[in-house]
Amino acid sequence: MAKIKKIFIICGEPSGDLLAGNLTEAIKKLYPSIEISGVGGNCLAKSGCRIFYNIKELSVMGFFDVLKKLPKFLKLKKLILEKINTDKPDAIIFVDFSGFNLRLAGAINKRIPAIYYVSPQVWASRKGRVNCIKKFIAMMVVLFKFEEEFYKQQGMRSFCVGHPLVDLVKPVLGKQEFLDNYRISPSKKIIALLPGSRKQEIKLILPLMLKSARLINKTIPQTQFIIAKSPNVDTQIYQNECKKFDLDLKIAEGLTSDCLNMAEASMVCSGSATLEAAIIGKPFVIVYKTNLFNYLLYRPQIKIPYIGIVNIVAGKKIIPEFIQFGASPERIAESVINLIQNPGQASQMKENLETVKAGLGQPGAAERAAKLILDFIYP
């Protein structure tokens, strides 16, 4: 009797869960009988993966948060290693979440092939992690061409498949349906707020965005604001902040692309959401803030001039970045107002975003990744 093919897949953040689910669907289309188990969230579960640990409480932001959840991480690591011993998968796929996944790769120590999908940003900070990747990861499947070149320079097997968000980013609702569902006035300008997908960053960034929104509304009174809510975060966290502001505010859950598509301009937390905004192609600014200790700890480790992945891909600052001490409501509001009142500036930004979108590759990234991975595991 033929041995059942098995793969483990491990992710730890909502963005990783989305891409892990997308990849799992593509693998199962090519190889329907394969068994895929792993650590993930709703997206991975819906894709046909058997979840043996849900990531709902895993997301961390900064040094102290990691320390606080360290017992959970150690327990999870032990669970996965036990599962590897009992289930005997043919390979393991890591999706982003490098702080945990690279330590797990070291503990597995090449007992089964390890593939990394969605590279840690070692080219931006803590380059020493490359040594761990070279030692324990058999193949890198990356999303950007510059990442492929980076790993090849390190002597590693590396393949760029393009970015899966090219397929995944698309509005769900029609314009009128969106306006009706959220009671949005067609006569007012819409500004979208994307404060992140983790509870900790939302608590820091949403108040900053709302203060900026209040200033925008003073200059352009005919404005309304819609917050793109993460399905992974309790609605009460958003409502607690919103009730402090006398603004025309709405909250839309799980409709990030729709919010960006409907908006005249957006404020977007640094992260994968900036790529989503680039694919939609509407003007936006990047906002990011963490607690002071984390900023002082991690900022010196960043060796590139930009924090936004859109600017990194473009190779220049095409989107304004408002980070930490530079993220004042006054500066953010001024930049958004300029985008709304200066059509030439907005038009130039849209042209630059088209170039970035073209650089993300053709549709079908997950399918290309799935074929590469399956061909590597089962030659």
Buried (B, 14 or more C-beta within 10 A) or exposed (E): EEEEBBBBBBBBBBBBBBBBBBBBBBBBEEBEEBBBBBBBBBBBBEBBBEBBBBBEEBBBBBEBBEEEBEEEBEEBBEEBEEBBEEEEBBBBBBBBBBBBBBBBBEBBEEEBBBBBBBBBBBBBBBEEBBEBBEEBBBBBBBBBBEBBEBBBEBEBBBBBBBBBBBBBBEBEBEEEEBBEEBEBEEEBBBBBBBBBBBBBBBBBBBBBBBBBBBBBBEEBEEBBBBBBBBEBBEEEBBEEBBEEBEBBBBBBEEBBBBBBBBBBBBBBBBBBBBBBBBBBBBBBBBBBBBBEEBBEBBEEEEEEEBBBBBBBBBEEBBBBBBBBEEBBBEBBBBBBBBBBEEEEBBEEBEEBBEEBBEBBBEBBBBBBBBBBBBEBBEE
